[in-house]
Amino acid sequence: MATTSGKAYEEDDDGSVPSPCINVCRMDASTGWCEGCLRTIDEIAGWSSFDNDAKRAVWDAIETRHAAFMAPFMTQRAKQSKEPQ
């Protein structure tokens, strides 16, 4: 999700904020997030009416969700790298 700018997305030339949709549209019942873009159903439904500030806030939430989702995997990976081979 990272880019060279440090954001998970790049704004278009006109300053508009792109959709995080990657066309993997399945809602996870346990989290309430789309498995593809990590948005909630309310964020998905409202996206087209959100202003750019609201869209940036959704992207910020996505980054937080992604970090929370990845944390257990990263912890496990770190433990495995410290185990003797």
PyRosetta script that sets phi, psi and omega in degrees:
from pyrosetta import init, pose_from_sequence

init()
pose = pose_from_sequence("MATTSGKAYEEDDDGSVPSPCINVCRMDASTGWCEGCLRTIDEIAGWSSFDNDAKRAVWDAIETRHAAFMAPFMTQRAKQSKEPQ")
pose.set_psi(1, -12.8)
pose.set_omega(1, -175.9)
pose.set_phi(2, -80.1)
pose.set_psi(2, 151.6)
pose.set_omega(2, 174.4)
pose.set_phi(3, -127.1)
pose.set_psi(3, 175.3)
pose.set_omega(3, -179.8)
pose.set_phi(4, -67.4)
pose.set_psi(4, -21.0)
pose.set_omega(4, -179.8)
pose.set_phi(5, -82.3)
pose.set_psi(5, -9.7)
pose.set_omega(5, -177.1)
pose.set_phi(6, 92.0)
pose.set_psi(6, -8.0)
pose.set_omega(6, 176.5)
pose.set_phi(7, -99.9)
pose.set_psi(7, 158.5)
pose.set_omega(7, 178.3)
pose.set_phi(8, -79.6)
pose.set_psi(8, -2.6)
pose.set_omega(8, -178.3)
pose.set_phi(9, -146.4)
pose.set_psi(9, 162.3)
pose.set_omega(9, 174.4)
pose.set_phi(10, -117.5)
pose.set_psi(10, 128.0)
pose.set_omega(10, 177.2)
pose.set_phi(11, -69.1)
pose.set_psi(11, 147.2)
pose.set_omega(11, 177.5)
pose.set_phi(12, -66.9)
pose.set_psi(12, 166.8)
pose.set_omega(12, -178.9)
pose.set_phi(13, -55.9)
pose.set_psi(13, -31.4)
pose.set_omega(13, -179.7)
pose.set_phi(14, -86.1)
pose.set_psi(14, 5.0)
pose.set_omega(14, 178.0)
pose.set_phi(15, 87.8)
pose.set_psi(15, -0.6)
pose.set_omega(15, 179.6)
pose.set_phi(16, -74.8)
pose.set_psi(16, 151.6)
pose.set_omega(16, -176.6)
pose.set_phi(17, -96.4)
pose.set_psi(17, 124.0)
pose.set_omega(17, -176.9)
pose.set_phi(18, -72.9)
pose.set_psi(18, 155.7)
pose.set_omega(18, 176.3)
pose.set_phi(19, -71.2)
pose.set_psi(19, 142.9)
pose.set_omega(19, 176.3)
pose.set_phi(20, -82.1)
pose.set_psi(20, -0.7)
pose.set_omega(20, -176.9)
pose.set_phi(21, -60.4)
pose.set_psi(21, 132.6)
pose.set_omega(21, 176.0)
pose.set_phi(22, -119.3)
pose.set_psi(22, 17.9)
pose.set_omega(22, 177.7)
pose.set_phi(23, 62.8)
pose.set_psi(23, 32.7)
pose.set_omega(23, 169.3)
pose.set_phi(24, -119.5)
pose.set_psi(24, 85.1)
pose.set_omega(24, -167.4)
pose.set_phi(25, -105.1)
pose.set_psi(25, 87.5)
pose.set_omega(25, 175.6)
pose.set_phi(26, -138.9)
pose.set_psi(26, 128.9)
pose.set_omega(26, 179.3)
pose.set_phi(27, -86.8)
pose.set_psi(27, 131.5)
pose.set_omega(27, 176.0)
pose.set_phi(28, -86.2)
pose.set_psi(28, 120.8)
pose.set_omega(28, -176.1)
pose.set_phi(29, -65.5)
pose.set_psi(29, -31.3)
pose.set_omega(29, -176.6)
pose.set_phi(30, -76.5)
pose.set_psi(30, -32.4)
pose.set_omega(30, -178.6)
pose.set_phi(31, -103.1)
pose.set_psi(31, -27.3)
pose.set_omega(31, -173.5)
pose.set_phi(32, 80.1)
pose.set_psi(32, 13.3)
pose.set_omega(32, -179.1)
pose.set_phi(33, -106.5)
pose.set_psi(33, 150.2)
pose.set_omega(33, 170.4)
pose.set_phi(34, -67.7)
pose.set_psi(34, 135.4)
pose.set_omega(34, -179.5)
pose.set_phi(35, -67.6)
pose.set_psi(35, -22.8)
pose.set_omega(35, -179.6)
pose.set_phi(36, -85.6)
pose.set_psi(36, -49.2)
pose.set_omega(36, -172.3)
pose.set_phi(37, -113.0)
pose.set_psi(37, -5.5)
pose.set_omega(37, 178.4)
pose.set_phi(38, 66.1)
pose.set_psi(38, 21.5)
pose.set_omega(38, 174.8)
pose.set_phi(39, -91.5)
pose.set_psi(39, 156.3)
pose.set_omega(39, 172.2)
pose.set_phi(40, -80.5)
pose.set_psi(40, 166.2)
pose.set_omega(40, 179.0)
pose.set_phi(41, -62.7)
pose.set_psi(41, -35.8)
pose.set_omega(41, 177.7)
pose.set_phi(42, -66.1)
pose.set_psi(42, -38.2)
pose.set_omega(42, 177.9)
pose.set_phi(43, -67.3)
pose.set_psi(43, -39.0)
pose.set_omega(43, 178.4)
pose.set_phi(44, -65.8)
pose.set_psi(44, -49.0)
pose.set_omega(44, -177.3)
pose.set_phi(45, -63.7)
pose.set_psi(45, -34.7)
pose.set_omega(45, -176.4)
pose.set_phi(46, -90.8)
pose.set_psi(46, -8.3)
pose.set_omega(46, -171.8)
pose.set_phi(47, -49.8)
pose.set_psi(47, -49.0)
pose.set_omega(47, -174.4)
pose.set_phi(48, -66.4)
pose.set_psi(48, -19.9)
pose.set_omega(48, 178.8)
pose.set_phi(49, -100.3)
pose.set_psi(49, -6.8)
pose.set_omega(49, -179.9)
pose.set_phi(50, -72.6)
pose.set_psi(50, 143.6)
pose.set_omega(50, 170.7)
pose.set_phi(51, -79.8)
pose.set_psi(51, 173.3)
pose.set_omega(51, -175.5)
pose.set_phi(52, -62.0)
pose.set_psi(52, -34.7)
pose.set_omega(52, 177.8)
pose.set_phi(53, -64.0)
pose.set_psi(53, -41.9)
pose.set_omega(53, 178.1)
pose.set_phi(54, -65.9)
pose.set_psi(54, -38.4)
pose.set_omega(54, 178.0)
pose.set_phi(55, -65.4)
pose.set_psi(55, -40.0)
pose.set_omega(55, 176.8)
pose.set_phi(56, -63.1)
pose.set_psi(56, -38.1)
pose.set_omega(56, 178.1)
pose.set_phi(57, -63.6)
pose.set_psi(57, -37.8)
pose.set_omega(57, 176.3)
pose.set_phi(58, -64.4)
pose.set_psi(58, -44.7)
pose.set_omega(58, 177.7)
pose.set_phi(59, -59.4)
pose.set_psi(59, -40.7)
pose.set_omega(59, 177.2)
pose.set_phi(60, -60.9)
pose.set_psi(60, -42.6)
pose.set_omega(60, 178.6)
pose.set_phi(61, -64.4)
pose.set_psi(61, -39.5)
pose.set_omega(61, 178.4)
pose.set_phi(62, -61.2)
pose.set_psi(62, -44.1)
pose.set_omega(62, 179.3)
pose.set_phi(63, -61.0)
pose.set_psi(63, -40.8)
pose.set_omega(63, 177.9)
pose.set_phi(64, -65.2)
pose.set_psi(64, -44.6)
pose.set_omega(64, 178.6)
pose.set_phi(65, -62.7)
pose.set_psi(65, -42.8)
pose.set_omega(65, 179.8)
pose.set_phi(66, -61.4)
pose.set_psi(66, -44.1)
pose.set_omega(66, 178.7)
pose.set_phi(67, -62.3)
pose.set_psi(67, -42.7)
pose.set_omega(67, 179.1)
pose.set_phi(68, -65.5)
pose.set_psi(68, -39.6)
pose.set_omega(68, 179.1)
pose.set_phi(69, -65.7)
pose.set_psi(69, -40.2)
pose.set_omega(69, -176.1)
pose.set_phi(70, -81.5)
pose.set_psi(70, -20.9)
pose.set_omega(70, -174.3)
pose.set_phi(71, -52.3)
pose.set_psi(71, -48.4)
pose.set_omega(71, -179.8)
pose.set_phi(72, -62.4)
pose.set_psi(72, -35.8)
pose.set_omega(72, 179.1)
pose.set_phi(73, -68.2)
pose.set_psi(73, -40.0)
pose.set_omega(73, 180.0)
pose.set_phi(74, -68.3)
pose.set_psi(74, -37.8)
pose.set_omega(74, 177.7)
pose.set_phi(75, -63.5)
pose.set_psi(75, -45.5)
pose.set_omega(75, 179.1)
pose.set_phi(76, -62.9)
pose.set_psi(76, -41.3)
pose.set_omega(76, 179.7)
pose.set_phi(77, -63.4)
pose.set_psi(77, -41.6)
pose.set_omega(77, 179.2)
pose.set_phi(78, -64.0)
pose.set_psi(78, -40.9)
pose.set_omega(78, 178.3)
pose.set_phi(79, -63.4)
pose.set_psi(79, -42.3)
pose.set_omega(79, -179.4)
pose.set_phi(80, -65.6)
pose.set_psi(80, -35.4)
pose.set_omega(80, -178.5)
pose.set_phi(81, -71.8)
pose.set_psi(81, -19.9)
pose.set_omega(81, 179.1)
pose.set_phi(82, -90.3)
pose.set_psi(82, -12.8)
pose.set_omega(82, -179.9)
pose.set_phi(83, -73.0)
pose.set_psi(83, 142.0)
pose.set_omega(83, 177.2)
pose.set_phi(84, -64.5)
pose.set_psi(84, 143.2)
pose.set_omega(84, -179.4)
pose.set_phi(85, -86.2)
pose.dump_pdb("model.pdb")
